[in-house]
Amino acid sequence: MVFKRLLGALGVGGPTVDTVLDPAPVRPGGTLTGQVHLVGGKADFDIEHITLELVARVEAEHEGGESEGVVAFDRFTVGGGFRLAEGERRSVPFSVTLPWETPVTELHGQSLGVVLGVRTELSVAGAKDKGDLDQLTVAPLPAQEAVLEALGGLGFGFRSADLEYGRIGGTGQRLPFYQEIELVPSPAYAQQLNEVELTFLAGPGGMEVVLEADKRGGFLSPGHDALTRFTVSHEGVGQQDWPSIVDGWLRQLVEHRASYGSPTGYGAPSGHGSPAAFAPGGHGPDGHHHDGHRSGPGMGTAVAAGAAGLAVGVVGGMVAGEVVDEVGDFFEGDEEEEG
């Protein structure tokens, strides 16, 4: 999905830019590498800056309903300060660090339907042009993958994933949006929960895991979600009993939901541990999930995976064509939508 476009501000005869990302998936907080390939135009040009901008397709809620737009969430200057001769070919390598809260776009090589891109901007003689836009693939951190696989092992299924504009109260969130992964409950929790929404907020020292129950039936305040938050470390991921840890989180979520007045009774699901069993973190402060929160259909809409294991569900249930269409729409329609 690489666009080679003439530098629009300079018209025909300007230099062209083609950014190629290295193929290996990058992780949140990890290093993104690649090359910016430039081809000189029909005259010499002074390249002042080469800037990479990370962008995401994000859903926003407002009084009129829900809409989608493109949000830039980081920028890097990777080159500039040189003259590009007529017809000259030059490659500028780059290595930049992604924000820790960068959303995850795939699990085990299968797209989650979340669309990220890297936009290249050239600044030449005071004029700027967006250059091209390339799809960015982000794999989960080990702790994120461990949580997702534990949920799959407990019988939770993947429904959809999207990016929501807004902030989660009581957390250390830094980006202006967050990723929401919607899950279908396992049979053991189907009587207590209609849907679970999962958000990861990673940082250099660890990761916050936010779990939210659906609003179905009986909340004392219909606009207030039942939300629980836990903290885990990036260290020692392989030594943790994640099924027991995650099951403990889910029990607390059910208890928290009940405390908000749900008439549905609940019992402790059989199998894994207790809320006290998770050593890596603790239960944090509660808060409204974010301003005006209400979940919408994900990009690559509502790809149901049933109650199969999450990883298997993503691999087996994802409608690949649907996701490809969404990705194509994002890159082809980016300029019009942003405007």
C-alpha angles and dihedrals in degrees: 000000000000120000119204106200133170114248095269097202090060098040126214113357097035124126121277128224130208119179118199119192119209107257100236113101114250125218129224109280089017133118122274114202135183146115134274107214116203128190118194121237131224092296139027115281132191109229104211100178140359109201130184117206124194112219135182138192103240134184119226129192124214140155092281093054129262132330139174129230144160117265124191111216105176141011133202130187105217103171149344141121097105140100118248107209124220108289092354118152116214133168122206114198118211139191118188134168119239120225113263090239094056106137121251113245101183144029119203090346095307120118118243091203095252112131124212129168144187114225120198119213125193123201111201124170092339094310122110130206130181094230108192140338124225131190115251120213118202124187122202125266115250091257092049091049091048092054093047093048091048090053090050091049090052090055102260117144132212115249106168145314131221143159117251124202110229141055135279111234119237095022136103093244113160107177120076090241138034137210119251120197112195117210135192110229122246118249089260090062101029092102093053103036133039094186139356123211117204127198129181119205105185128189136170093271100043144306138278115221114202119195121189129188122217120260096240117141133345108014112153089224112032091202095055120084125211104244135175129186131202135181127221134180128237088225125088095010092150093054097057127098093231098178090058093043094049093043088054089053091051092051090054090048090054091047091048091049091051090051088062091064105269107164091212112106120223140198131197108273113237123248121039130063128274135273089270091059097080110091101174097072151359142235109276134201118301125236145157106286092240141311112303093351120185123145120242132191113289127243103270081036124241099334100186120210097175119218095317120123110293097241092044089045093054092047095044102034106040114111098222097193092054092054093046089053091052092049091049092049090052095053097038096044099037099108097046093047095046090052 
